[in-house]
Amino acid sequence: PLLSLEDAQRLAAQMPANLQPLVHLAYWAHGRLGELLALRVGDVNLDRGTLRIERQVIEVDHVGTRVTAPKVGSRRTVHLPEPALDTLRDLLAARPADPDAPLFIRPDGTELRAHHVHAAWAKARTAAGLDGVHFHDLRHAGLTLSAQAGATLAEVMRRAGHASPAAAMRYQHAADERDAVVARRMTAHVRLPEVPGR
């Protein structure tokens, strides 16, 4: 399902307080969960309004987590809209100034892992009445919004960290479909004059 901004906000509100900023960044910065979990305080530049994504956390069976380079072509610096910057300002005010400190942690200060997020997400989506929604749908919705806002295919690819146009094309298609819906709604709101002979 394509989430609206209102859906994303409703889902964030149902998440524990320490995970609400994670939801906002998944939407506005289009981060994959592993990329978001790997963020450090120093990856945020509030003066420039950017977020640097250059690593990811992966889960390894019988080992735990490992930090690796992100998917090929996924290293990127994303300029953030104001709602995301507001979220980060609040988050950084409560985090240590150490640039190497993890941006997201559990309330007790321990490592935040994917299964913690998924467990909270399962409860949040039920509470929000959006049972069929996956965490990754936040990224999809945010990228679709960027395409609707006029981002070119290359710009969507850059924001998403896609190495090929194929994956980014789905957001362009979604924007085209949305544009068709807008056109139909515009027609429904006006009464067109009858043209003689037609």
Helices and strands as residue ranges (DSSP letters): H 5-14, G 17-19, H 20-28, H 33-37, G 41-43, E 44-45, E 50-53, E 56-60, E 64-68, E 76-79, H 82-93, H 114-127, H 136-148, H 153-160, H 165-188
